[in-house]
């Protein structure tokens, strides 16, 4: 697993925005139309002021005047002004409606694409990645971060673009009306720009700290709720509350630090803006008295000046959102740039296998300093059934995880039908393997869909047949909704035996030639265990099977038994006692816990 840095945030944005180019062009045209209506808003009142003050000054020069046909009659003048105000208002409203709708639609579609792409990428990363990251942090990226980006794309970006273009339009008109007045009006712009850049840097730093704290908080909540049974069993609600409260307080401090920086920005901008308006008013009155501008022209200048600084005020409001959006987008791109050494190589599609397996000098460790498997060599013929036993943590589950390419060995080869499994597409390889695990993972959906998880294209008749072979059909039919019964999250509404039978039904439906049984009966009562084991023996008939178990009774049902300890594999005899292996504390159900090598 590694990162690459070929794709920047900017190129990622371009890649996701490009498919919406035509719609974005339409939004831009609507936005430009809206800016024109904004620029026209002060002009009807300018004409009114000039009309009312005509002749009151010795010299009266206006940059723009109405035709005499409009001003010679008061009713005509009033009709023109009323029509102009209404036309500008209605046009502005229509343009705003379509602009808001389209930018909301485009923003939602862009974020939906990013969210789906992120989810797809994350779930295909290796277990090494998932075990190194907190689940709550990952969920935060997929849900909260993408949701925040939707607000940024739908509102903040258009507000910023509109502000910039509106400033450019007002500056051009003011330059045309009176360039000296315009210079006075814009003299504080460099100072405001410096303030904006300075505060942006501080807000971004505070926002990154806040996002890290939010991720930690979500992880603690997710871990606690997902482990609520353990929390209650140990009466650790108070401890969990303390841990959550401490992280919540740290998150609050980070949030307040970011808010403190942001809150100072707007008052500073408003103070500088007020000073600029005072200067313009004083200088403007002088220009009107000198006959260079009309009172209506001064009104336009003051209106534009307020509107000119308004985008900066809007920026002060949106700045925190924009910076937060940038930080969250950086995190998303960072995740998408993680390449998985397994998934990156697609390989050939494996359609059907005989089931011959071979491990050649396989070595593996989760870290270089701590090897788990040390030169494992093992051959399993098609249809052969073997058991791997050994102490907890000896690497039994790791060995079968390598077979499914959930990890790749650090050295050596694993072959299927004589070919290295690294030659094959990982998805097609895993389609040839069925798993029945100690903890059956069921989803909060119908029983039918939980069984069909083994093979998504299975018909309903095939699902029923699989359930019958797993001896769960009668129980399902006793439920009010039958196969459409929705079970609780992780199958919490079912007993342990019922969950394992659904797992067997999945395996039956998959019709794989290779079966992995990883502690399939652990935690079940003796009667249920014996019943399930008989059903599993029927499932594995004629299939290449690897059983991982602590029960010697199950292991002895296999063709061969191997003992794994300290990274080494040792074949055992087909009957007890096993030389070199001391069975400590065997329970009534034949469990061999713990295992140890005799000295």
Beta strands, then each sheet from edge to edge (+ up, - down):
strand 1: 2-3
strand 2: 338-339
strand 3: 357-367
strand 4: 370-380
strand 5: 385-389
strand 6: 411-416
strand 7: 419-420
strand 8: 433-437
strand 9: 514-518
strand 10: 544-548
strand 11: 560-565
strand 12: 568-572
strand 13: 581-583
strand 14: 595-597
sheet 1: 1+ 2-
sheet 2: 4+ 3- 6+ 7-
sheet 3: 8+ 9+ 10+ 5+ 11+ 12-
sheet 4: 13+ 14-
end
